[in-house]
Amino acid sequence: MADINIITLVVVTIGAIASVAVAIYTFQGPKVEVSVKCIPVRNARSKIREAALGEPESVNDEVSIKVVNVGHKNIEIDKPNILLQDGRTFKTFPGYEKSDLSGLSFRRDPFPNLLITGDSCTASVSLMNLADWLKRNDYSGDVTVRFQFSDATGKRNYQSGKLSINVDEVLEERTHPTET
């Protein structure tokens, strides 16, 4: 008799644990998680100039913005926006393969972009074009930039980490390039 009671107790305990696990999973549901990373990219010419001349930045450098769906639910991501340190936001215009933020061109995957779990999309801009665009919008010296993407509904926003750029130094390199 004791064996049947123990078996019954074990079965009831396993059933209770399974029921709690199913309830937790059901109420939480699949989550939307998006990672946005801002990655400075050095191309081959920049790497050669850095090795030969010790240049910290180059007119050939790019900023790549990578958006990754790390959640468990598909999400549609809209075009990138730029957030600046003073709170100003610049939105890209719809319908262009090269978006124009008062002259700033992005090379990018088409937007809106449906990202399934594990999928990613990218947008990139040259460091020189970004510095030039910032200067034309009255920024100089050290400027902190973030890139932001919203979902297709516009209700959720996903931001990159901060990117610091010295506008004057980058533009000075364009006007006084180092001789090779």
FIBA-16183 format. One record per residue (C-alpha): residue in three letters; x, y, z; residue number from 1. Coordinates in Angstrom, 1 decimal. Example, Ala and Ser with C-alpha at 12.3 -4.5 7.8 and 13.67 -1.06 7.14 Angstrom:
// FIBA-16183
(sevex "ala",(12.3,-4.5,7.8),1)
(sevex "ser",(13.7,-1.1,7.1),2)
END
This chain:
// FIBA-16183
(sevex "met",(0.0,0.0,0.0),1)
(sevex "ala",(2.8,2.3,0.8),2)
(sevex "asp",(4.3,1.8,-2.7),3)
(sevex "ile",(1.1,3.0,-4.4),4)
(sevex "asn",(0.9,6.1,-2.2),5)
(sevex "ile",(4.5,7.0,-3.1),6)
(sevex "ile",(3.9,6.4,-6.8),7)
(sevex "thr",(0.7,8.5,-6.6),8)
(sevex "leu",(2.6,11.3,-4.8),9)
(sevex "val",(5.4,11.3,-7.4),10)
(sevex "val",(2.9,11.4,-10.3),11)
(sevex "val",(0.9,14.3,-8.7),12)
(sevex "thr",(4.2,16.2,-8.0),13)
(sevex "ile",(5.4,15.8,-11.6),14)
(sevex "gly",(1.9,16.8,-12.9),15)
(sevex "ala",(1.9,20.0,-10.7),16)
(sevex "ile",(5.4,21.0,-11.9),17)
(sevex "ala",(4.4,20.4,-15.5),18)
(sevex "ser",(1.2,22.5,-15.1),19)
(sevex "val",(3.1,25.4,-13.6),20)
(sevex "ala",(5.7,25.3,-16.4),21)
(sevex "val",(3.0,25.3,-19.1),22)
(sevex "ala",(1.2,28.2,-17.3),23)
(sevex "ile",(4.4,30.3,-17.1),24)
(sevex "tyr",(5.2,29.7,-20.8),25)
(sevex "thr",(1.7,30.4,-21.9),26)
(sevex "phe",(1.4,33.7,-20.0),27)
(sevex "gln",(4.8,35.0,-21.0),28)
(sevex "gly",(4.4,34.1,-24.6),29)
(sevex "pro",(7.1,34.7,-27.2),30)
(sevex "lys",(9.1,37.8,-26.6),31)
(sevex "val",(10.3,40.5,-29.1),32)
(sevex "glu",(14.0,41.3,-28.5),33)
(sevex "val",(16.0,43.3,-30.9),34)
(sevex "ser",(19.7,44.1,-30.7),35)
(sevex "val",(21.1,47.2,-32.5),36)
(sevex "lys",(24.8,47.5,-32.7),37)
(sevex "cys",(26.8,50.3,-34.2),38)
(sevex "ile",(30.1,49.0,-35.5),39)
(sevex "pro",(32.9,51.2,-36.9),40)
(sevex "val",(34.3,49.4,-40.0),41)
(sevex "arg",(37.8,49.8,-41.4),42)
(sevex "asn",(38.2,48.9,-45.0),43)
(sevex "ala",(41.4,47.5,-46.5),44)
(sevex "arg",(42.7,50.9,-47.6),45)
(sevex "ser",(42.1,52.3,-44.1),46)
(sevex "lys",(44.0,49.3,-42.5),47)
(sevex "ile",(47.0,49.8,-44.8),48)
(sevex "arg",(47.1,53.6,-44.0),49)
(sevex "glu",(46.7,52.8,-40.3),50)
(sevex "ala",(49.6,50.3,-40.4),51)
(sevex "ala",(51.9,52.6,-42.5),52)
(sevex "leu",(51.0,56.0,-41.0),53)
(sevex "gly",(49.3,55.3,-37.7),54)
(sevex "glu",(46.1,57.2,-38.7),55)
(sevex "pro",(43.4,56.7,-36.0),56)
(sevex "glu",(40.5,57.4,-38.4),57)
(sevex "ser",(40.3,57.5,-42.1),58)
(sevex "val",(38.1,59.1,-44.7),59)
(sevex "asn",(37.4,55.6,-45.9),60)
(sevex "asp",(36.0,54.3,-42.7),61)
(sevex "glu",(32.3,53.4,-42.4),62)
(sevex "val",(29.8,53.0,-39.6),63)
(sevex "ser",(27.8,49.8,-39.9),64)
(sevex "ile",(24.5,49.5,-38.0),65)
(sevex "lys",(23.4,45.9,-37.5),66)
(sevex "val",(19.9,45.0,-36.3),67)
(sevex "val",(19.4,41.4,-35.1),68)
(sevex "asn",(16.2,39.7,-33.9),69)
(sevex "val",(17.4,37.9,-30.8),70)
(sevex "gly",(13.8,37.2,-29.6),71)
(sevex "his",(11.4,34.5,-30.3),72)
(sevex "lys",(8.9,36.4,-32.4),73)
(sevex "asn",(9.1,37.8,-35.9),74)
(sevex "ile",(9.3,41.6,-36.2),75)
(sevex "glu",(9.2,44.1,-39.0),76)
(sevex "ile",(11.8,46.8,-38.7),77)
(sevex "asp",(11.4,50.2,-40.3),78)
(sevex "lys",(14.1,52.6,-41.5),79)
(sevex "pro",(16.9,54.1,-39.3),80)
(sevex "asn",(16.7,57.4,-37.5),81)
(sevex "ile",(19.5,59.4,-36.0),82)
(sevex "leu",(19.4,60.5,-32.3),83)
(sevex "leu",(21.9,63.2,-31.3),84)
(sevex "gln",(23.2,64.2,-27.9),85)
(sevex "asp",(21.0,67.3,-27.6),86)
(sevex "gly",(17.8,65.2,-28.1),87)
(sevex "arg",(17.3,66.1,-31.8),88)
(sevex "thr",(16.0,63.2,-33.9),89)
(sevex "phe",(16.4,63.0,-37.7),90)
(sevex "lys",(14.1,60.7,-39.5),91)
(sevex "thr",(14.8,59.1,-42.9),92)
(sevex "phe",(12.4,59.5,-45.7),93)
(sevex "pro",(10.4,56.4,-46.9),94)
(sevex "gly",(10.7,54.8,-50.3),95)
(sevex "tyr",(14.4,55.4,-51.2),96)
(sevex "glu",(17.1,52.8,-51.4),97)
(sevex "lys",(19.5,55.6,-50.3),98)
(sevex "ser",(17.7,57.6,-47.5),99)
(sevex "asp",(18.3,61.3,-47.4),100)
(sevex "leu",(18.6,63.0,-44.0),101)
(sevex "ser",(19.3,66.4,-45.3),102)
(sevex "gly",(21.9,64.9,-47.6),103)
(sevex "leu",(23.1,61.9,-45.5),104)
(sevex "ser",(23.0,58.7,-47.5),105)
(sevex "phe",(22.7,55.2,-46.0),106)
(sevex "arg",(23.6,52.1,-47.9),107)
(sevex "arg",(21.1,49.6,-46.5),108)
(sevex "asp",(18.9,46.5,-46.8),109)
(sevex "pro",(15.4,47.5,-48.0),110)
(sevex "phe",(13.1,48.7,-45.3),111)
(sevex "pro",(10.7,47.8,-43.8),112)
(sevex "asn",(12.5,44.5,-43.3),113)
(sevex "leu",(10.8,41.4,-41.7),114)
(sevex "leu",(13.2,39.7,-39.3),115)
(sevex "ile",(12.5,36.2,-38.2),116)
(sevex "thr",(14.2,34.8,-35.1),117)
(sevex "gly",(18.0,35.1,-35.6),118)
(sevex "asp",(17.7,37.2,-38.8),119)
(sevex "ser",(19.6,40.5,-39.2),120)
(sevex "cys",(19.7,43.5,-41.5),121)
(sevex "thr",(22.3,46.3,-41.8),122)
(sevex "ala",(22.6,49.9,-42.8),123)
(sevex "ser",(25.9,51.7,-43.2),124)
(sevex "val",(27.1,55.2,-43.8),125)
(sevex "ser",(30.6,56.5,-44.4),126)
(sevex "leu",(32.3,58.2,-41.5),127)
(sevex "met",(33.2,61.2,-43.7),128)
(sevex "asn",(29.6,61.6,-44.9),129)
(sevex "leu",(28.3,61.4,-41.3),130)
(sevex "ala",(30.8,64.0,-40.2),131)
(sevex "asp",(29.9,66.3,-43.1),132)
(sevex "trp",(26.2,65.9,-42.4),133)
(sevex "leu",(26.7,66.7,-38.7),134)
(sevex "lys",(28.7,69.8,-39.6),135)
(sevex "arg",(26.0,71.0,-42.0),136)
(sevex "asn",(23.5,70.6,-39.2),137)
(sevex "asp",(25.6,72.9,-36.9),138)
(sevex "tyr",(27.5,70.2,-34.9),139)
(sevex "ser",(31.3,70.3,-34.3),140)
(sevex "gly",(33.8,68.8,-32.0),141)
(sevex "asp",(32.9,65.6,-30.2),142)
(sevex "val",(29.4,64.5,-31.0),143)
(sevex "thr",(27.5,61.5,-29.7),144)
(sevex "val",(25.2,59.7,-32.1),145)
(sevex "arg",(22.8,56.8,-31.7),146)
(sevex "phe",(20.9,55.0,-34.4),147)
(sevex "gln",(17.3,54.0,-33.8),148)
(sevex "phe",(15.0,51.7,-35.6),149)
(sevex "ser",(11.3,51.3,-34.9),150)
(sevex "asp",(9.0,48.4,-35.5),151)
(sevex "ala",(6.5,48.7,-38.4),152)
(sevex "thr",(3.8,49.9,-36.0),153)
(sevex "gly",(6.0,52.7,-34.7),154)
(sevex "lys",(5.2,51.7,-31.1),155)
(sevex "arg",(8.5,50.2,-30.1),156)
(sevex "asn",(12.0,51.7,-30.7),157)
(sevex "tyr",(15.3,50.0,-30.6),158)
(sevex "gln",(18.5,52.0,-30.2),159)
(sevex "ser",(22.2,51.3,-30.8),160)
(sevex "gly",(24.8,52.2,-28.3),161)
(sevex "lys",(26.5,55.5,-28.4),162)
(sevex "leu",(29.0,56.4,-31.2),163)
(sevex "ser",(31.3,59.3,-30.5),164)
(sevex "ile",(32.7,61.1,-33.5),165)
(sevex "asn",(35.0,64.2,-33.6),166)
(sevex "val",(33.5,66.0,-36.5),167)
(sevex "asp",(36.3,68.5,-36.9),168)
(sevex "glu",(39.1,65.9,-36.9),169)
(sevex "val",(37.4,63.7,-39.5),170)
(sevex "leu",(36.7,66.7,-41.8),171)
(sevex "glu",(40.2,68.0,-41.3),172)
(sevex "glu",(41.6,64.7,-42.6),173)
(sevex "arg",(39.5,65.2,-45.8),174)
(sevex "thr",(40.9,68.7,-46.4),175)
(sevex "his",(44.5,67.8,-45.4),176)
(sevex "pro",(44.9,64.1,-46.2),177)
(sevex "thr",(48.2,62.4,-45.1),178)
(sevex "glu",(50.5,61.8,-48.0),179)
(sevex "thr",(51.3,58.2,-48.9),180)
END
